[in-house]
């Protein structure tokens, strides 16, 4: 399937993503889509795109706002607005009690003072618990889980392995700044007030991972804005490694193992015939 995409024609890009998602669903005989709704712009835009595809295909979009201990009220409110506006079946689920129980069982060493590394490790547990919930829901309804990752997050390893991932990633080809651009274009053409307000609130909201690791995504990435992050990555990929934010470049290099996971020893490496 091909359609013409003009440079920066965001609605054409949205249309391509929607049609590709529809084709994928039909090709694999899926009966539903499942999405974790965080209150951030990535899951909000994914919900908007998926809702259109589900409506055309006559299948359900199951949205779940899964809170665990550190989610703010503002994040919960935005997630609720997105879920109610776009999802066929939306519910709020709190897994704090389960998380605390699992964490208690998994901590082999008693921690006296929580370090940043401890916050990251515990944040990964939260992300993996959410995925257990979403994948179980998807299997119940013969569907698949949508990932909300974008190109910026992929290039920085800004996700949890076997955690906040999915089976289909509609925003994978977009830098974070482009996600915002597409969302703003969507708001401009959206006729339903509840959908427009839900998306706009996520555009304006402070981007966080909801895991309690830092106050914002950009703080965690060592930058001031996502514009700075994206510009640095683009310049680095174009060969200008001396320009931009060295912390961002360092994170990109250090996360290469995530983009090559799992590492596999091939038959060729073993000197065996590659059949």
C-alpha positions in Angstrom: 0.0 0.0 0.0 1.4 3.4 -1.0 0.0 6.9 -0.8 1.7 10.2 -1.6 3.1 12.0 1.4 4.2 15.6 0.9 6.9 16.9 3.1 5.4 18.1 6.4 1.9 17.3 5.3 1.0 15.9 8.6 -2.6 14.9 7.8 -1.3 12.9 4.8 1.1 11.2 7.2 -1.7 10.5 9.6 -3.8 9.0 6.8 -0.9 6.7 5.8 -0.4 5.5 9.3 -4.1 4.8 9.7 -4.4 2.9 6.5 -1.3 0.9 7.2 -2.7 0.0 10.6 -6.0 -1.1 9.0 -4.1 -3.3 6.5 -2.1 -4.9 9.3 -5.2 -5.7 11.4 -7.0 -7.2 8.4 -3.9 -9.2 7.2 -3.5 -10.8 10.6 -7.1 -11.3 11.4 -7.0 -9.2 14.6 -10.3 -8.6 16.5 -9.2 -5.7 18.7 -6.5 -3.2 19.5 -5.2 -2.6 23.1 -3.4 0.6 24.2 -1.9 1.8 27.4 -3.1 5.4 27.9 -0.6 7.4 30.0 -1.8 11.0 29.6 1.2 11.8 27.4 1.2 13.0 23.8 2.4 9.7 22.3 -0.4 7.6 23.7 -2.9 10.3 23.0 -1.9 10.6 19.3 -1.8 6.8 19.0 -5.3 6.6 20.5 -6.5 9.1 17.9 -5.0 7.2 15.0 -6.1 3.8 16.3 -9.7 5.1 17.0 -10.1 6.0 13.3 -8.8 2.6 12.2 -11.0 0.7 14.6 -14.1 2.7 13.6 -13.6 1.9 9.9 -12.9 -1.8 10.7 -15.7 -2.2 13.2 -13.4 -3.5 16.0 -12.9 -2.3 19.6 -10.1 -0.1 20.9 -9.4 -1.1 24.5 -7.7 1.7 26.4 -6.3 1.3 29.9 -4.8 4.0 32.2 -2.6 1.8 34.4 -1.4 3.9 37.3 1.3 2.7 39.7 2.4 4.7 42.7 4.0 7.7 41.0 1.5 8.9 38.4 0.4 12.5 39.0 -3.2 13.7 39.1 -2.6 15.8 36.0 -1.4 12.7 34.1 -4.5 10.7 35.3 -6.9 13.5 34.2 -5.3 13.7 30.7 -5.4 9.9 30.4 -9.0 9.9 31.4 -9.9 12.5 28.8 -8.1 10.7 26.0 -9.6 7.3 27.0 -13.1 8.6 27.1 -12.8 10.6 23.9 -11.1 7.9 21.7 -11.4 4.4 23.1 -14.4 2.1 22.7 -13.7 0.5 26.1 -11.7 2.6 28.6 -10.9 1.8 32.2 -8.6 3.1 34.9 -6.6 0.4 36.6 -4.3 0.9 39.6 -1.6 -1.7 40.1 0.2 0.0 43.0 -0.7 -2.8 45.5 0.5 -5.5 43.1 3.7 -3.5 42.3 4.6 -3.1 46.0 4.0 -6.8 46.6 6.1 -7.8 43.6 8.9 -5.3 44.6 8.9 -6.6 48.1 9.5 -10.1 46.8 12.1 -9.1 44.3 14.3 -6.9 46.5 17.2 -9.2 47.6 19.1 -6.4 49.3 17.5 -4.0 51.7 17.9 -0.4 50.3 18.5 2.3 52.9 18.7 5.3 50.4 17.1 5.2 47.0 19.5 6.1 44.2 18.7 7.1 40.7 19.7 3.6 39.5 17.2 2.2 42.0 14.5 4.5 40.6 15.3 3.3 37.1 15.2 -0.4 38.1 11.9 0.0 39.9 10.5 2.0 37.0 11.3 -1.0 34.8 9.3 -3.2 37.1 6.3 -0.9 36.7 6.6 -0.8 32.9 6.8 -4.6 32.8 3.7 -5.0 35.0 1.8 -2.8 32.7 2.7 -4.8 29.7 1.7 -8.1 31.4 -1.7 -6.5 31.9 -2.1 -5.2 28.4 -0.9 -8.4 26.7 -3.2 -10.5 28.8 -6.1 -8.2 27.7 -5.0 -8.4 24.1 -5.0 -12.1 24.2 -8.4 -12.2 25.8 -9.9 -10.2 22.9 -7.8 -11.7 20.1 -6.1 -8.4 19.5 -2.6 -6.8 19.7 -1.0 -4.2 21.9 0.0 -0.9 20.3 3.4 0.6 21.1 3.6 4.4 21.6 7.3 4.7 21.1 8.7 7.3 18.6 12.0 7.7 16.7 13.5 9.9 19.4 12.8 7.3 22.2 14.1 4.5 19.9 17.4 6.3 19.2 18.0 7.0 22.9 16.9 3.6 24.3 14.2 5.5 26.2 12.0 2.5 26.9 12.0 -0.6 29.0 13.1 -3.9 27.4 10.2 -6.3 27.6 8.2 -3.4 29.2 6.6 -0.4 27.5 6.6 -1.9 24.0 4.0 -3.4 21.7 3.3 -5.3 18.5 2.8 -2.4 16.2 4.4 1.1 16.5 2.5 3.7 14.5 4.8 6.6 15.6 8.1 4.8 15.0 9.0 7.0 12.0 8.5 10.3 13.8 10.8 12.3 15.9 9.3 13.6 19.1 9.0 17.1 17.7 7.2 15.7 14.7 4.8 13.8 17.0 3.8 17.2 18.4 3.5 18.7 14.9 1.2 15.9 13.8 -0.9 16.2 17.0 -1.3 20.0 16.5 -2.4 19.4 12.9 -4.9 16.8 14.1 -6.3 19.2 16.7 -6.8 21.9 14.0 -9.0 19.5 11.9 -10.7 17.7 14.7 -14.5 18.6 14.9 -15.4 16.8 18.1 -14.7 19.1 21.1 -13.9 16.3 23.6 -11.2 14.9 21.3 -9.8 18.3 20.5 -9.5 19.2 24.2 -8.0 15.9 25.1 -5.3 16.1 22.5 -4.6 19.7 23.3 -4.2 19.0 27.0 -1.6 16.4 26.2 0.3 18.7 23.8 0.5 21.3 26.6 1.3 18.7 29.4 4.7 18.1 30.8 6.2 15.0 29.2 7.1 12.3 31.7 7.5 8.6 31.6 5.2 8.2 34.6 7.7 6.0 36.4 8.9 8.5 39.0 12.4 8.5 37.8 12.6 12.3 37.1 10.4 15.4 36.9 10.3 15.3 33.1 11.5 13.3 30.1 14.0 16.0 29.0 15.5 16.2 32.5 16.1 12.5 32.4 17.6 12.8 28.9 19.9 15.7 30.0 18.4 18.3 27.8 16.3 21.5 28.0 13.8 20.7 25.3 12.9 18.0 22.8 13.9 20.4 20.1 17.4 20.2 21.5 17.3 16.4 21.7 16.1 15.9 18.1 18.5 18.5 16.7 21.4 16.8 18.4 20.4 13.4 17.2 19.9 14.6 13.6 23.2 16.4 13.6 25.0 13.3 14.9 23.4 11.0 12.3 24.5 13.5 9.6 28.1 13.3 10.8 28.3 16.4 13.0 29.2 14.6 16.2 30.9 17.7 17.7 27.7 19.7 17.7 24.7 19.4 20.0 24.3 18.0 23.5 27.0 15.4 24.4 24.8 13.9 27.0 22.2 13.0 24.4 24.9 11.6 22.1 26.3 9.6 24.9 22.9 8.1 25.7 22.4 7.2 22.1 25.7 5.3 22.0 25.2 3.6 25.3 21.8 2.3 24.3 22.8 0.5 21.2 22.4 -2.9 22.9 18.7 -2.2 23.2 18.3 -1.6 19.5 20.1 -4.9 18.9 18.2 -7.0 21.4 18.5 -9.9 21.7 22.0 -10.4 20.6 22.3 -13.7 18.6 25.2 -15.8 17.6 24.5 -16.7 14.0 25.3 -19.9 12.2 27.7 -17.9 10.0 29.7 -16.8 13.1 30.0 -20.5 14.1 31.3 -21.5 10.7 28.1 -23.4 9.9 26.2 -23.4 6.7 23.6 -20.7 6.8 20.4 -22.8 6.3 
